[in-house]
Amino acid sequence: MTPVTVWVALGSNLGERRANLDGAVEALCSADEVEVVRVSPWFETSAEGGPSGQPPFLNGCLEARTTLAPRTFLWLLQRLETQYGRERAREVRHGPRALDLDLLFYGELELDSPELVLPHPRLEERVFVLEPLCTLAPELVLPRCGRKVRERLAELRAALGGAGTLERCAEPEAARRWCAEQRAQGLRVGFVPTMGALHEGHLALVRHALAENERACVSVFVNPLQFDDPRDYERYPRALEDDARLLASVGCSMLFTGRLEQFFPEHARGEPVPLRAPGPAAEGLEGAFRPGHFAGVATICARLFELVRPARAYFGAKDFQQCLVVQHLARALGFPEIVVCATAREADGLARSSRNQLLTPAERSQAPALARALFAARAAWRAGARDPARLEALLRAELARSGIQVEYAEVRDPERFSERPREPLVRARALLAARLGRVRLIDNLDLAADEPGEPM
């Protein structure tokens, strides 16, 4: 039987909730004829319905592939619930439970029987199900309402009063005060620094921040310190009002912006902004092609971290070298925890980027070649290729077939990133930069991992 993609909702509000959910995921990973592909963050929500005074739930979602028949897979889920003490025949309706597992989708199967209805009949009305599902599959179309998951979630939040409450701070000092007020109340702040022109990749970072913290804030600042080309700085897309609407739709708590002189008073006095050394990870690749870029990144991130003082800050893996620079910075400062989230991709594999909107239609049709090259390198890695020179030649050959101007195509050990490997690798990340007309795109891929998003 050909494996079928299934989606499962998980919840727990009795006992060690996180341990219950982690145990269920581990059990499914170990089950015959089941392959767990990815798991969402855990979201804490109040219990809906049932007896009053219930403890809050931890909820999540996972994607898996299985060759089990739908009812057999459902039986597997129910057996797991029983192992955690659930007795469906005797439980209070909507009462507390150590483990609750719901089969949301079984491929595209539609089924209506007394023991199993597919897709799950109530998933489109449940924020606590759609929220974690949206971190994994925001573009998935829900069959009954015809909306994408992210669209339906925004509708429900708006109906419940959860959207449109975005706090906006027009200057860094106001943002600093807001964040200090949240921390004084014992609330953790998750932070997503951006340069605006937000897309689904940014929103995924905000959802992760909301899953792991009580508040999520976003900065929008096109930082001139990290642009080596003034023309690139001027062309960078700006759409603050659109950004605010998107952030409100996902429940973001606060958005702030500012000008360079507000972030760095010395600039207002006519003095140069003191730049931070970005560390060894800044050498080569982006550091070579964009001189001074990472010093600008480290400098603004240090100032942003000092203003927000977040528990965690969230970055996308698309900018992998930048993530290493920021992790080095956080170690030097002693905070925050840096969370690196998987690259968000379009259906054709193109990594989501604010710069994509600058591509012409012809360039947009070329752009997925970057992802094809990376996934071709992964296929070679899985076939046993470990020589970095061979893998790099494969990357360049794939890009050459699409007529793309390559700036670099390298394979590095992510744990020894500043070294150029000359021997067979045990870990590998492929990194690309290319130009399509006036637009410069970057992308990368862990060759040994099972990152989703392979081009269709």
C-alpha positions in Angstrom: 0.0 0.0 0.0 1.2 3.5 -0.8 1.8 5.6 2.4 -0.9 8.1 3.1 -0.4 11.5 4.8 -2.4 11.8 8.0 -2.8 14.7 10.5 -3.4 14.1 14.2 -4.4 16.5 16.9 -2.9 15.9 20.4 -4.1 17.3 23.7 -3.5 16.8 27.4 -4.7 18.5 30.6 -4.1 15.9 33.3 -0.8 14.9 35.0 2.5 15.7 33.3 1.0 17.2 30.1 4.2 17.7 28.2 5.5 14.2 29.1 2.1 12.7 28.0 2.3 14.4 24.6 6.0 13.6 24.1 5.3 10.0 25.0 2.5 9.8 22.5 4.7 11.2 19.8 7.5 8.7 20.7 5.0 5.8 20.6 3.8 6.8 17.2 7.4 7.1 16.0 8.0 3.5 17.1 4.7 2.1 15.7 4.9 -0.3 12.8 3.8 1.2 9.4 3.9 4.8 10.8 6.4 7.5 10.0 6.1 10.7 12.0 7.2 13.6 9.7 7.0 16.6 11.9 5.4 17.9 15.1 4.1 21.4 15.9 5.0 23.3 19.0 2.7 22.8 22.1 0.1 25.5 22.7 -1.5 26.1 26.1 -5.2 26.9 25.9 -8.2 27.0 28.4 -10.4 23.9 28.4 -13.5 24.4 26.2 -16.9 23.1 27.5 -17.2 20.3 30.1 -16.9 20.8 33.8 -15.7 24.1 35.2 -12.4 24.5 36.9 -10.5 22.2 34.5 -6.8 22.8 34.2 -5.6 24.2 30.8 -4.7 21.9 27.9 -1.5 21.6 26.0 -2.4 21.1 22.4 -0.4 20.2 19.3 -0.5 18.6 15.9 1.6 16.2 14.0 2.0 15.0 10.4 2.7 11.4 9.7 2.7 8.9 6.8 1.1 5.4 7.3 0.2 2.3 5.4 -2.4 1.4 8.0 -6.0 1.5 7.0 -8.0 4.5 8.5 -9.8 2.4 11.1 -6.7 0.6 12.1 -4.9 3.9 12.5 -7.8 5.2 14.6 -7.6 2.0 16.7 -3.8 2.7 17.3 -4.7 6.2 18.5 -7.4 4.9 20.8 -5.1 2.2 22.2 -2.5 4.9 23.1 -5.2 6.9 24.9 -6.1 3.8 26.9 -2.5 3.3 27.9 -2.6 6.8 29.4 -5.8 6.0 31.4 -8.5 7.3 29.2 -11.8 5.3 29.4 -14.1 6.8 26.7 -17.2 4.9 27.9 -17.0 6.3 31.4 -15.5 9.7 31.0 -17.4 13.0 31.5 -18.2 14.7 28.2 -15.4 17.2 27.4 -13.9 16.4 30.8 -10.2 16.3 31.6 -7.9 13.7 30.2 -4.3 12.7 30.2 -4.3 12.2 26.4 -6.7 13.1 23.7 -5.8 12.0 20.1 -8.0 13.0 17.1 -7.5 11.9 13.5 -8.0 15.1 11.5 -7.2 13.9 8.0 -6.4 10.6 6.3 -5.1 11.7 2.9 -8.0 13.1 1.0 -10.4 10.4 2.2 -14.0 11.5 3.1 -15.8 9.2 5.4 -19.0 9.4 7.5 -19.6 6.4 9.7 -20.6 6.0 13.3 -17.1 5.2 14.5 -15.1 7.6 12.2 -15.8 10.8 10.3 -13.1 12.2 8.0 -12.1 15.0 7.8 -12.7 15.6 11.5 -16.1 17.2 11.7 -15.2 19.9 14.2 -11.7 20.8 13.4 -12.7 23.9 11.4 -14.3 25.5 14.4 -11.5 24.8 16.9 -8.8 27.4 17.4 -6.9 25.1 19.6 -6.6 22.6 16.7 -6.1 25.1 13.9 -3.4 27.0 15.8 -0.8 24.2 15.9 -1.9 22.9 12.5 -1.2 26.3 11.1 2.5 26.1 12.2 2.9 23.1 10.0 0.4 23.5 7.1 -0.8 27.1 6.8 -1.7 26.7 3.2 -3.7 23.5 3.6 -7.2 24.0 2.3 -10.0 22.9 4.7 -12.6 21.0 2.7 -15.8 22.2 4.3 -15.2 26.0 4.4 -12.9 26.1 1.4 -10.4 28.3 3.4 -6.8 27.8 4.0 -5.9 26.9 7.5 -4.3 30.3 8.2 -7.4 32.1 6.7 -9.8 30.1 8.8 -7.7 30.7 12.0 -7.7 34.4 11.3 -11.5 34.4 10.9 -12.1 32.5 14.2 -9.7 34.8 16.1 -11.5 37.8 14.7 -14.9 36.4 15.7 -13.5 35.7 19.2 -12.0 39.1 19.6 -8.5 37.6 19.3 -7.4 39.7 16.3 -7.2 43.4 15.9 -5.8 44.0 19.4 -2.2 44.5 18.2 -0.4 47.1 20.3 1.7 49.5 18.2 4.7 51.4 19.4 6.1 54.0 17.0 9.5 54.3 18.7 11.9 52.0 20.6 11.5 53.6 24.0 7.7 52.9 24.0 8.5 49.3 23.0 11.0 49.1 25.9 8.4 50.2 28.4 5.7 47.9 27.0 8.1 44.9 27.3 9.1 45.9 30.8 5.4 46.0 31.8 4.9 42.5 30.5 7.9 41.1 32.3 6.8 42.8 35.5 3.6 40.8 35.3 5.6 37.6 35.1 4.8 37.2 31.3 7.5 35.9 29.0 8.0 37.8 25.7 8.9 36.0 22.5 10.6 38.3 20.0 10.7 38.2 16.2 13.0 40.9 14.7 12.2 41.7 11.0 12.7 44.2 8.3 9.1 44.1 7.3 7.3 43.2 4.1 6.1 40.2 6.1 5.1 36.9 4.6 3.9 33.5 5.8 7.5 32.6 7.0 7.5 35.6 9.4 4.0 34.7 10.6 5.2 31.1 11.3 7.9 32.6 13.6 5.2 34.6 15.4 3.1 31.5 15.9 6.0 29.7 17.4 6.7 32.7 19.7 3.0 32.6 20.8 3.2 28.9 21.4 6.1 29.2 23.8 5.6 32.6 25.5 2.7 34.5 26.9 3.4 37.5 24.6 4.9 37.9 21.1 6.3 41.1 19.8 7.8 42.0 16.4 10.1 44.8 15.3 9.9 46.2 11.8 13.1 48.1 10.9 14.9 48.2 7.6 18.4 48.5 9.1 20.8 50.6 7.0 23.8 49.2 8.9 23.5 45.8 7.3 23.2 47.0 3.7 26.5 47.3 1.8 24.7 48.6 -1.3 22.6 51.8 -0.8 20.5 50.9 -3.9 19.5 47.6 -2.3 18.5 49.5 0.9 16.3 51.9 -1.1 14.7 49.1 -3.1 13.9 46.9 0.0 10.1 46.6 0.1 8.2 48.4 2.9 4.6 47.9 3.8 4.1 48.7 7.5 0.3 48.9 7.4 0.0 45.5 5.6 2.5 44.1 8.1 0.3 45.3 11.0 -2.8 43.7 9.6 -1.0 40.4 9.1 0.4 40.4 12.7 -3.0 41.2 14.1 -4.5 38.3 12.2 -2.2 35.8 14.0 -2.6 37.3 17.5 0.7 39.1 17.7 0.8 41.2 20.9 3.0 44.2 19.9 4.6 45.7 16.8 7.3 48.4 17.0 9.4 50.4 14.7 11.8 53.3 14.8 14.5 55.3 13.1 18.2 54.7 13.2 18.8 57.7 15.5 16.1 56.4 17.9 17.9 53.1 18.2 21.3 54.7 18.3 21.3 58.2 20.0 25.0 58.6 19.0 23.9 58.7 15.3 21.6 61.7 16.2 24.6 63.5 17.6 26.5 63.0 14.3 28.7 60.2 15.7 29.3 56.9 14.0 27.3 53.9 15.4 29.7 51.6 17.2 29.6 48.3 15.4 29.8 44.9 17.1 32.2 42.2 15.9 29.9 39.5 14.5 32.2 36.5 15.4 33.8 33.7 13.4 30.6 32.5 11.7 30.5 35.7 9.7 33.5 34.7 7.7 33.0 33.8 4.0 29.8 33.3 2.1 27.5 36.2 3.0 30.3 37.8 4.9 32.5 37.8 1.8 29.8 39.0 -0.7 28.3 41.6 1.7 31.1 43.2 3.6 30.0 44.7 6.9 26.6 43.0 6.7 26.9 40.8 9.7 28.4 43.6 11.8 25.2 45.5 11.1 23.1 42.5 12.0 24.9 41.9 15.3 24.8 45.6 16.1 21.0 46.0 15.6 20.2 42.7 17.2 22.2 43.6 20.3 20.2 46.8 20.6 16.9 45.1 20.0 17.6 42.4 22.5 18.5 45.1 25.1 15.3 46.9 24.4 13.0 43.9 24.4 14.9 41.6 26.8 12.9 38.6 25.5 12.9 35.1 26.9 13.4 33.8 23.4 14.0 35.3 19.9 12.9 33.5 16.7 14.8 33.4 13.4 14.2 31.5 10.2 16.8 28.9 9.0 16.8 30.4 5.5 19.3 32.9 6.9 21.4 30.1 8.4 24.7 32.0 8.6 22.9 34.9 10.3 21.4 32.5 12.8 25.0 31.4 13.7 26.0 35.1 14.1 23.0 35.8 16.3 23.6 32.7 18.5 27.2 33.9 19.0 25.8 37.3 20.0 23.3 35.8 22.5 26.1 33.7 24.1 28.1 36.9 24.6 25.1 38.8 26.0 23.9 35.9 28.1 20.4 36.1 26.6 18.0 35.4 25.0 17.5 31.8 23.9 17.7 31.7 20.1 15.1 29.5 18.4 15.8 28.6 14.8 12.7 27.6 12.9 12.5 25.6 9.6 12.6 27.5 6.3 9.1 28.3 5.0 8.7 27.4 1.4 6.2 27.9 -1.4 4.6 24.9 -3.1 7.4 24.9 -5.8 10.1 24.9 -3.1 11.1 28.5 -3.3 12.1 29.8 0.2 9.8 32.5 1.3 11.5 35.9 1.3 10.5 39.6 1.3 12.7 40.0 -1.8 10.5 37.5 -3.8 8.0 40.2 -4.5 10.7 42.1 -6.4 11.1 39.3 -8.9 9.6 39.7 -12.4 7.3 36.9 -13.6 10.1 35.4 -15.7 12.5 35.6 -12.7 9.9 34.1 -10.4 9.6 31.1 -12.7 13.4 30.6 -12.6 13.8 31.0 -8.8 12.7 27.5 -7.7 15.9 26.2 -9.3 17.7 27.1 -6.0 15.5 24.7 -4.1 15.8 22.0 -6.8 19.6 22.3 -6.5 19.5 21.9 -2.8 17.1 18.9 -2.8 19.2 17.3 -5.6 22.2 17.6 -3.2 20.2 16.0 -0.5 19.3 13.1 -2.8 23.0 12.6 -3.5 23.8 12.7 0.2 21.2 10.1 0.9 22.8 8.0 -1.9 26.1 8.1 0.0 27.9 11.2 -1.4 30.1 12.8 1.3 32.7 14.6 -0.8 32.0 18.4 -0.5 33.5 19.1 -3.9 31.2 16.6 -5.6 28.2 18.0 -3.8 29.1 21.6 -4.7 29.6 20.6 -8.4 26.1 19.1 -8.3 24.6 22.3 -6.9 26.3 24.5 -9.6 25.3 22.1 -12.4 21.6 22.3 -11.4 21.7 26.1 -11.2 23.6 26.3 -14.5 20.8 24.4 -16.3 18.4 27.2 -15.2 20.7 30.0 -16.4 21.0 31.5 -12.9 24.0 33.7 -11.9 25.6 31.9 -8.9 27.5 33.9 -6.3 28.3 30.9 -4.1 27.3 27.2 -3.8 29.1 25.6 -0.9 28.7 22.7 1.5 29.9 23.1 5.0 29.9 21.2 8.3 27.3 23.3 10.4 29.3 22.6 13.6 32.6 23.7 12.1 31.1 26.4 9.9 34.1 28.7 9.5 36.3 25.8 8.1 36.2 24.8 4.4 35.8 21.0 4.5 38.3 19.0 2.4 37.4 15.6 3.6 34.3 13.4 3.7 31.6 15.0 5.8 29.6 13.5 8.7 27.2 16.5 8.8 26.5 18.9 5.9 24.5 22.0 5.1 24.4 23.2 1.5 24.2 27.0 1.1 23.5 29.0 -2.1 23.4 32.7 -3.2 22.3 33.7 -6.6 21.1 36.8 -8.6 18.1 36.9 -10.8 18.2 40.3 -12.4 18.5 42.9 -9.7 17.3 40.5 -7.0 19.6 38.5 -4.8 18.3 35.3 -3.2 19.8 32.9 -0.7 18.8 29.5 0.5 20.2 26.5 2.3 19.4 23.0 3.4 20.5 20.5 6.0 21.4 17.5 3.8 21.0 15.0 6.5 17.7 16.1 7.9 14.1 15.6 6.8 13.1 19.2 6.4 9.8 19.4 4.6 9.1 21.5 1.5 10.7 19.5 -1.3 9.6 21.1 -4.6 6.5 19.6 -6.2 
